[in-house]
Amino acid sequence: MHYNRIIKTTVSCLGAAAITIASLMTGSVTANAADSSSAAATSNEVSGSGEYTDYTFAQINTRIRVPKSMITFTNSVTSADPNLSRINASADQLRIMFDKNNLYLETMPENLSYEVILGGVKKDGLKNYSDMSSDELAAAFEEYENHCRQAEYDTVYSVSRYNGPSGIYFVADFCTTTDETTVYSRKYYTIAEGCEISIALQTKLPSAGDPNDTTTYIFNEDAAGVAKDIVDNVSYSQMKEHFTDTSMFSELFGYILGIVVTIGGLGLILWLLIKTTSKPKKKF
């Protein structure tokens, strides 16, 4: 029957469209992942340290390495991520949070006891800390320390300078109290490749020191070690942005792919129903 041919043709087209779109997106992601995996493998071979996954964010000229044992979300998270249920959040909620706060990556251990967050903003006219003279760097540090200590809801324990393999950072240890919730933070802040970059360790659970003592706080050694390892292995270089780097693209693609797959699935079900219920004509 012509009707059955039309149904089969429609189902085939929908299926082909779904596969094509998925293949195009997968190809793009695979290409980026392959580059990251190659870089991570080379680095691991040199350092002999564990396994990492590389994430590249051209918007802030940053490539960051995260241990594979960590649960990691980026600003392009999709609803297909199986770890979303672990934190009781949706992909839309995370993307909104990332966009609103200029964040690009959030990673945490299996027990969710702390998190390390990458944030950044690209601005014109910024001078890299590594390019500053001693006097310029001292003035920048003083300005940053004053800014930290003037924060309304923060209790600042210390502000120091860290000269790491990946660059010069200003490091602030502080806690933030809002709505009866206290979050302890260690933030590494730098200016590199025309971007303000912050890599922050955060936890709600005091793990050392006296929680009633507002003058000092010591982070859990494992958490502090992971954060420092991430900071030491981050790299900055000028990168060209691609339209697929935006969270808007990820969100739009997710919706389109969901619609195509749904329609394709319904078409397949319809075709199977017609095929199983149709009876062949008897030959006399």
C-alpha positions as CSV (number, residue, x, y, z in Angstrom):
1,M,0.0,0.0,0.0
2,H,1.1,3.6,-0.7
3,Y,0.1,4.5,2.9
4,N,2.6,2.0,4.3
5,R,5.3,3.3,2.0
6,I,4.7,6.8,3.2
7,I,4.9,5.7,6.9
8,K,8.2,3.8,6.2
9,T,9.7,6.7,4.4
10,T,8.8,9.1,7.1
11,V,10.2,6.9,9.9
12,S,13.4,6.4,7.9
13,C,13.8,10.1,7.4
14,L,13.2,10.9,11.0
15,G,15.6,8.2,12.1
16,A,18.3,9.4,9.7
17,A,17.8,13.0,10.9
18,A,18.2,12.0,14.5
19,I,21.3,9.9,13.8
20,T,22.8,12.7,11.7
21,I,22.3,15.4,14.3
22,A,23.7,13.1,17.1
23,S,26.7,12.2,14.9
24,L,27.5,15.8,14.2
25,M,27.4,16.7,17.8
26,T,29.2,13.6,18.9
27,G,31.9,14.3,16.3
28,S,32.4,17.8,17.7
29,V,32.6,16.6,21.3
30,T,34.8,13.7,20.4
31,A,37.3,15.9,18.6
32,N,37.6,18.2,21.7
33,A,37.7,15.2,24.0
34,A,40.4,13.6,21.9
35,D,42.6,16.7,22.1
36,S,42.1,16.9,25.9
37,S,42.8,13.2,26.4
38,S,45.9,13.5,24.3
39,A,47.2,16.4,26.4
40,A,46.3,14.7,29.6
41,A,48.0,11.5,28.6
42,T,51.2,13.4,27.7
43,S,51.1,15.3,31.0
44,N,50.5,12.1,33.0
45,E,53.4,10.4,31.2
46,V,55.7,13.2,32.2
47,S,54.5,13.6,35.8
48,G,53.7,10.0,36.5
49,S,50.6,11.2,38.5
50,G,47.1,9.7,38.3
51,E,44.6,10.0,35.6
52,Y,43.0,13.3,34.6
53,T,40.4,14.8,32.3
54,D,41.2,18.0,30.5
55,Y,38.5,20.7,30.0
56,T,39.1,23.7,27.7
57,F,37.2,26.9,28.0
58,A,38.1,29.3,25.2
59,Q,35.9,32.0,26.6
60,I,38.5,32.5,29.4
61,N,41.6,31.1,27.6
62,T,41.8,28.3,30.2
63,R,42.5,24.6,30.1
64,I,42.0,22.8,33.4
65,R,42.8,19.3,34.5
66,V,40.6,17.4,36.9
67,P,41.1,13.9,38.4
68,K,38.9,11.4,36.8
69,S,37.8,10.2,40.2
70,M,35.9,13.5,40.7
71,I,32.3,14.2,39.7
72,T,32.5,17.1,37.3
73,F,29.9,19.4,35.7
74,T,30.6,22.2,33.1
75,N,28.6,25.1,31.8
76,S,27.5,22.9,28.9
77,V,26.0,20.2,31.1
78,T,23.0,18.4,29.6
79,S,20.1,16.5,31.1
80,A,21.7,13.2,30.0
81,D,24.4,13.6,32.7
82,P,23.8,10.6,35.2
83,N,25.4,12.5,38.1
84,L,22.7,15.2,38.2
85,S,20.6,13.0,40.6
86,R,23.5,12.9,43.0
87,I,23.2,16.7,43.7
88,N,19.4,16.9,43.2
89,A,19.7,19.5,40.5
90,S,18.6,19.7,36.9
91,A,20.8,20.7,33.9
92,D,18.8,23.9,33.5
93,Q,19.4,24.9,37.1
94,L,23.1,24.3,36.8
95,R,23.5,26.2,33.5
96,I,21.6,29.2,35.0
97,M,23.9,29.1,38.0
98,F,27.0,28.9,35.8
99,D,25.8,31.8,33.6
100,K,24.7,34.0,36.4
101,N,28.0,33.7,38.3
102,N,30.4,33.5,35.4
103,L,31.3,29.9,36.3
104,Y,32.6,27.3,33.9
105,L,33.3,24.1,35.9
106,E,32.3,22.5,39.2
107,T,34.0,19.3,40.5
108,M,33.5,17.3,43.7
109,P,34.5,14.0,45.2
110,E,32.2,11.0,45.5
111,N,31.2,11.9,49.1
112,L,30.3,15.5,48.0
113,S,32.2,16.8,51.1
114,Y,33.6,19.8,49.1
115,E,33.7,21.3,45.6
116,V,36.3,23.1,43.5
117,I,34.8,25.8,41.2
118,L,36.4,27.5,38.2
119,G,35.1,31.0,37.4
120,G,36.4,33.7,35.1
121,V,35.7,36.9,33.2
122,K,37.5,38.2,30.1
123,K,38.2,42.0,30.2
124,D,40.0,44.4,28.0
125,G,43.1,46.1,29.3
126,L,44.0,43.6,32.0
127,K,47.7,43.0,32.7
128,N,48.8,39.5,33.6
129,Y,50.2,39.1,37.0
130,S,53.2,37.3,35.5
131,D,54.0,40.4,33.4
132,M,53.8,42.9,36.4
133,S,56.8,44.4,38.0
134,S,57.4,43.8,41.8
135,D,55.9,47.2,42.6
136,E,52.9,46.6,40.4
137,L,52.3,43.2,41.9
138,A,52.6,44.6,45.4
139,A,50.0,47.3,44.6
140,A,47.7,44.7,43.0
141,F,48.0,42.5,46.1
142,E,47.2,45.3,48.5
143,E,44.1,46.3,46.4
144,Y,42.9,42.7,46.3
145,E,43.4,42.2,50.1
146,N,41.5,45.4,50.9
147,H,38.7,44.2,48.5
148,C,38.5,40.8,50.3
149,R,38.3,42.4,53.8
150,Q,35.6,44.8,52.8
151,A,33.2,42.0,51.8
152,E,30.0,42.4,53.8
153,Y,29.2,38.7,54.6
154,D,32.8,37.3,54.6
155,T,35.1,36.6,57.6
156,V,38.6,36.7,56.1
157,Y,41.2,34.5,57.8
158,S,44.2,35.2,55.6
159,V,45.3,36.6,52.3
160,S,48.6,35.5,50.8
161,R,50.5,35.2,47.6
162,Y,51.3,31.9,45.9
163,N,53.8,31.5,43.1
164,G,52.8,28.2,41.5
165,P,53.8,26.3,38.3
166,S,50.8,27.8,36.5
167,G,51.4,31.4,37.5
168,I,51.1,33.9,40.4
169,Y,47.9,33.7,42.5
170,F,46.5,35.7,45.4
171,V,45.0,33.2,47.9
172,A,42.2,34.1,50.3
173,D,40.9,31.9,53.1
174,F,37.5,33.0,54.3
175,C,34.0,32.0,55.3
176,T,30.7,33.4,54.1
177,T,27.6,33.3,56.3
178,T,24.2,33.9,54.8
179,D,20.7,32.7,56.0
180,E,22.3,30.7,58.8
181,T,24.6,28.8,56.3
182,T,28.3,29.1,56.5
183,V,30.6,28.1,53.6
184,Y,34.3,27.9,54.1
185,S,36.4,28.9,51.0
186,R,40.0,29.0,49.8
187,K,40.1,31.1,46.6
188,Y,43.0,31.2,44.2
189,Y,42.8,34.4,42.1
190,T,44.9,35.5,39.1
191,I,44.9,37.5,36.0
192,A,46.1,35.6,33.0
193,E,45.7,36.1,29.2
194,G,43.4,39.1,29.7
195,C,41.1,37.2,32.0
196,E,40.3,37.3,35.7
197,I,40.4,33.7,36.9
198,S,39.4,32.2,40.2
199,I,39.7,28.6,41.3
200,A,37.8,28.2,44.6
201,L,37.7,25.3,47.1
202,Q,34.4,25.4,49.1
203,T,32.9,23.3,51.8
204,K,30.1,23.6,54.4
205,L,31.7,21.1,56.8
206,P,34.4,22.4,59.1
207,S,37.1,19.7,59.0
208,A,39.8,21.1,61.2
209,G,40.2,23.8,63.8
210,D,37.6,25.3,66.1
211,P,34.4,26.2,64.2
212,N,33.8,28.8,66.9
213,D,37.1,30.5,66.3
214,T,36.6,33.2,63.7
215,T,40.4,34.0,63.5
216,T,41.6,30.8,61.9
217,Y,40.5,27.8,59.8
218,I,42.4,24.9,58.3
219,F,41.0,22.9,55.4
220,N,40.9,19.2,55.2
221,E,44.3,18.0,53.9
222,D,42.8,16.0,51.0
223,A,40.5,18.8,49.9
224,A,43.3,21.3,50.0
225,G,45.6,19.0,48.1
226,V,43.1,18.4,45.3
227,A,42.5,22.1,44.9
228,K,46.2,22.9,44.8
229,D,46.8,20.1,42.3
230,I,44.2,21.6,40.0
231,V,45.6,25.1,40.4
232,D,49.2,23.8,39.6
233,N,48.1,22.0,36.5
234,V,45.8,24.6,34.9
235,S,47.2,26.4,31.8
236,Y,46.4,29.7,30.1
237,S,46.8,30.6,26.4
238,Q,45.0,32.6,23.8
239,M,42.2,30.5,22.3
240,K,39.6,31.0,19.5
241,E,36.0,30.7,20.7
242,H,33.6,28.5,18.8
243,F,29.8,28.8,18.8
244,T,29.5,25.3,20.4
245,D,31.3,26.6,23.5
246,T,28.3,28.5,24.8
247,S,25.7,27.0,27.2
248,M,23.0,28.4,25.0
249,F,24.1,26.1,22.2
250,S,24.1,23.1,24.5
251,E,20.7,23.9,25.8
252,L,19.2,24.5,22.3
253,F,20.8,21.3,20.9
254,G,19.5,19.3,23.8
255,Y,15.9,20.4,23.2
256,I,16.2,19.9,19.4
257,L,17.7,16.4,19.8
258,G,15.1,15.5,22.3
259,I,12.3,16.5,20.0
260,V,13.8,14.7,17.0
261,V,14.4,11.5,19.0
262,T,10.9,11.6,20.4
263,I,9.3,12.1,17.0
264,G,11.5,9.4,15.6
265,G,10.5,7.0,18.4
266,L,6.8,7.7,18.0
267,G,7.2,7.1,14.2
268,L,8.9,3.8,14.8
269,I,6.2,2.7,17.2
270,L,3.5,3.7,14.7
271,W,5.2,1.8,11.9
272,L,5.6,-1.3,14.2
273,L,1.9,-1.1,15.1
274,I,0.8,-0.9,11.4
275,K,3.2,-3.8,10.5
276,T,2.0,-6.1,13.3
277,T,-1.8,-5.4,12.8
278,S,-1.9,-5.5,9.0
279,K,-3.0,-8.9,7.6
280,P,-1.7,-10.2,4.3
281,K,-4.3,-10.7,1.5
282,K,-5.4,-14.3,0.8
283,K,-4.5,-15.6,-2.5
284,F,-7.1,-17.8,-4.3
